Amino acid sequence: MAEAADTFTRSAILGWMWQSILIILVIYAISVFAGLVTANSIIHFATALGFNFLVPALYAVFVFYFGSYLYGFNISGDWRATCLSISPFLETFNVNNDGGTFSPLHQLYYVMNALILFVLSSFLYTKRKLEKASLPFMN
């Protein structure tokens, strides 16, 4: 009989909390960015949902397109795992993921992604305050 894993150890709980914080951080950064490029709350909500899945969807479309129309493009690699690892939310659904944990490289990627989005959002905020979001970028 296999040994049962204790899911309530301190390291397991801290690992789960860290993964949750990473997912929330990246989704929050994407939502803030979506709020700065839209004009009202309804469009902000729609683009915040859409932007979270935009890059993985574009990656999948490009892989299928290149596989169909570019002679010699090989799609036999593990492109599904790569597509799912682009977003931390989708990475939790990756069946190839070992025990639901993010690799250190993925963790660094997600933190850098969030930081870049926060810097870009703050730059956009200096150009157009969120309180004046209905005004155009160019005054």
Rosetta blueprint (number, residue, H / E / L):
1 M L
2 A L
3 E L
4 A L
5 A L
6 D L
7 T L
8 F L
9 T L
10 R H
11 S H
12 A H
13 I H
14 L H
15 G H
16 W H
17 M H
18 W H
19 Q H
20 S H
21 I H
22 L H
23 I H
24 I H
25 L H
26 V H
27 I H
28 Y H
29 A H
30 I H
31 S H
32 V H
33 F H
34 A H
35 G H
36 L H
37 V H
38 T L
39 A L
40 N L
41 S H
42 I H
43 I H
44 H H
45 F H
46 A H
47 T H
48 A H
49 L H
50 G H
51 F H
52 N H
53 F H
54 L H
55 V H
56 P H
57 A H
58 L H
59 Y H
60 A H
61 V H
62 F H
63 V H
64 F H
65 Y H
66 F H
67 G H
68 S H
69 Y H
70 L L
71 Y L
72 G L
73 F L
74 N L
75 I L
76 S L
77 G L
78 D L
79 W H
80 R H
81 A H
82 T H
83 C H
84 L H
85 S H
86 I L
87 S L
88 P H
89 F H
90 L H
91 E H
92 T L
93 F L
94 N L
95 V L
96 N L
97 N L
98 D L
99 G L
100 G L
101 T L
102 F L
103 S L
104 P H
105 L H
106 H H
107 Q H
108 L H
109 Y H
110 Y H
111 V H
112 M H
113 N H
114 A H
115 L H
116 I H
117 L H
118 F H
119 V H
120 L H
121 S H
122 S H
123 F H
124 L H
125 Y H
126 T H
127 K H
128 R L
129 K L
130 L H
131 E H
132 K H
133 A L
134 S L
135 L L
136 P L
137 F L
138 M L
139 N L
